[in-house]
Amino acid sequence: MGNEALSAERSARSDIDYRAVQQSPEFQKLRRTHRSFVFPVLGVCLLWYVAYVLLAGYAHDFMSTPVFGSVNVGILLGLAQVVTTFAVTTWYVHFANKRLDPLSADLRDELETTELEATGAASVAEVNR
């Protein structure tokens, strides 16, 4: 029962040439914008994580240096890892809302308009038969 609607939706969308969309300048710009943010941030975050792991594994004296009370450098750097995760997530959401969403909305609108025109033409052809 629910699969019939899904099948109808999929068959209606089969008119889209996804390879052409993927090669379009609009999609390339979206992908380039996404990658220009994600890859550098990913690289920095991975370096920060590997540095933390290496420090924890090999710099025991440094990581056990007391900061205040029973809190040491290792605990602070571990908490900084968590804070970094939330900060990068917040930064990405802001970036996506501001830069990626408008580009993807334009691309989606263009595809849906093209799809509606193709579906409308097919409907007119069926009515004329």
N, C-alpha and C positions, 0 to 999 in steps of 0.2 A: 504494500500500500504506500508506504513512505518512499520506497525505491522508485516508484513510477515518476514522482515529481522530480526526483534527483536525476533520473534518466532523461526526462524531458529538458531539464535545465542544461545537462551536459550536451545533448544533441543540438540545442540552440546555440551553444557556445562553440561548436565544432567548426564554425565558419571562420574563426579567427586563425590567422597564420602566425603562430607563436614564434617561429623562426624569424619571420620578417619583423615582428615586434622587437625581438631580442636584438636585431641588427639595426633598428631605427636609431636616429640621433637622440631622440628623447630618452629612450631606454639606456643608451650608452652614457648619457649625461647623468641619469639617476644612479647607475652603477658606479660611475667614476666618483660622484659625490659621496656615495656610501663608502666606497673603498678608501677614499682620501681621508675619511675620519677613522674608520674602523682599524685599518692596518697599523697606522702609527700608534694609536692608543693601545692596541693589542700588544704591540712590540714593547712599549714602555711598561705596561702592566706585567708582561711576562718577565722582563728584566728585573722589575721590582720584586716579583715573587721569587725568582731564582736567587736573587741577592739575599733575600730573607732566609731561604732554605739553606744556602751556603753559610751564611752567618750563624744560623742555628746549629749547623753541623760541624763547623770548623772554628768558630770564634766564641768558644764557650765563656772565656773570661770577659769578653766584651758584652755578650748577651746577658751575663749574670751580674753586670754592674748595677748596683742598687741606684734607683732614682729617688724614690721616697718610700719610706716604710718597707714593705716587702715587695714592692713593685720594682721590677728591673727593666732594663732596656729591651730584653726579649719580649716581655709582655706588652710593652708599649708598641714595639714594631709589629707584633701580632695583631694588636687592636688596630694599628694603622692599616694593616692589610684589609680588615673588614671595612674600615672607613673608606679606604680607596675604592673598594668594590661598590659601595653605595654611591660614592661621588661620581664614579665613571658611569654608573647606570643612570643617575640623574642627568649628567651631562649629555649622554647619548639620547635620552628621551627628549631633552630640550632641543638637541640638534635635529633629531628626526622630525619633531613637530614643526620646526622652523624651516628646515631645508629639504628633507626627503618627502614629507607628506604632500606639500604642494606639487612637487614634480610627479609623484605617483598618482595624485588625484587628476592632474592634467592628462597623464597617459591613460588612466582608467576611463576618464570621460571620453577621450578620443576613441578608445577601443569600443566602449559601449555605444557611442554614436555610430561608428562604423558597423557594429553588429546590428543595431536597430535598423539602419538603412538596408543592410543585407537581408534581415528578417522581413522587413516591410516589403522589399522587392520580391522576396520569395512568396509572401502572403498574397501579394497582388497577382503574381503569376499563377498561384493556385486558384484564386477566385476567377481569373480569366479563362481557365481551362474548361 
